[in-house]
Amino acid sequence: MPVTVGQQAPAFSLYDSEKKKISLEDFKGKNVLLLFFPQAFTGTCTKELCSTRDNIALYEQVNAQVLAISVDSLFTLARYKDDQQLNFPLLSDFNKEVSKAYDCLYETFVFDMKGVSKRSAFVLDKNGIVRYAEVLETASDLPDFSTIQKTLSELN
């Protein structure tokens, strides 16, 4: 079932690139921007996440925590975060449970890869209610960041 605006966001706990277990519950009282991305070290993902890195002040100003999630291993994500100097947590959904819970998982991706996260964005308010949801079918498309930022600014 797709995650829709107005519903409680599915809870999760995942390991980040620093080998620390992070739970959505850890961010209660703070707005959250969840960005699912297909794979580290690819062109569109790097463009998206580096743009988020460069605009992190916009998210901090609206009390929002950015969390980026992919099915890459935490070891791959650690190298990627370091290489791109990303300033927000990268979470490994290696077992694909969270991508399934948010209904943003390709059954088959490029080169016959099975179970890769679709590029998606979810804005969660301070109570974990979904206020914006966008799941993109085409991996080369980017989320609507102007609408995401507008949604976040309206939550304050």
Buried (B, 14 or more C-beta within 10 A) or exposed (E): EEBEEEEEBBEBEBBBBEEEEBEBEEBEEEBBBBBBBBBBEBEBBBEBBEEBBEEBEBBEEBBBBBBBBBBBBBEBBBBBBEEBEBEBBBBBBBEBBBBBBBBBBBEEBEEEEEBBBBBBBBBBBBEBBBBBBBBBEEBEEBBBBEEBBEBBEEBE
